[in-house]
Amino acid sequence: MAAKKRDLLILIPDGTGIKNYLMSDFIKKASTQFNLTLAHNFTNEIASEIAVNPEEYNKVNIPPYNEPIKLKFYREAIANARLHYNAR
């Protein structure tokens, strides 16, 4: 008797997640061991690039994240300050 696959939820919130997980063989390998659910808001064109057949995973749409300009400014300033501080 084959072992039952466990469930695995993978949250793909942005382009970095798409590049690091979906465009690699990670999803294909994980689909052999887990019942996959991908939570994302990417387009159908990107979905067609995934290394796994759409029938092999469940899809959960998440709302798009729109970062306010002020918050983006502070986030980028903090990142720049860390780079400058740690460059010493």
N, C-alpha and C positions, 0 to 999 in steps of 0.2 A: 504494500500500500504506500503510495507516494505521500510525502509529508505535505501538509497544508501550508500554502504560502501565507506569510504575514502581510499586513497592510503597511504601506509606506507613503506618507504625504511629503511631497517636495514642493516648497514654496519658491517660485521663480519670480521675484519682484522687478527685475530690471535686466538690462542688456548684459551686465556682467554675469549674472546667473545663466542667461541663455548661452553665452560664450563658454563658460566654464563647465556647465553640466549638459545642456541639450545638444551642443555641437560636438561633444566628445562621445566616447562609448560608455560613459557612466550609466545613462538611462537604459541602454540596451542590456548591459550586464545586470543592473538592478532588476530589470523586468523578468529575468530568469529566476530570481529568488523571492521577489515581492509582488504583491498586487499594488500597482502604482496609481497614485492620484497626483496629478500635477495642478497646482494652483498658480494661475498666471493671468495675464491680460494681453498676451502677444497675438499677433495677427495669424490668419490662416496660412499666409505665405511662410511665416516662420515655423508654424506647426508642421508644414510639409517637409521642412529641413531636418526635423528630429529623426534620430536614427531608429526610432521605434514606431511601428505601425500604430495609428490612432486607436485601433480596436484593442490594443494591448495596455491602455491606461485610461483612467477616468480623468475627466477634465473639470476643474472648478475655476470659474472666472472670478478674478478679484478686481475691484475698481482701480482705475488708473490713479497713480499718485501725482498730484500736481504740487510741486514744492513752491511755496511763496518766495518771491525774489529776495526778500529780507532774510529769510531763513537760509536760503542758498548762499547769500553773501556771508553770513556768519559761519556756516559750515565750511566754506572755502577758506575763509580767513583763519579759522582754527587749524585746518589742515596745513595751510601755508606757514603758520606760526610753528607748528610741530616740526615741519621740515627744516625751517630756518634754525630752530633751537637745537635739533638733533644733528645738524650738519657739522657742528663743532667737534 
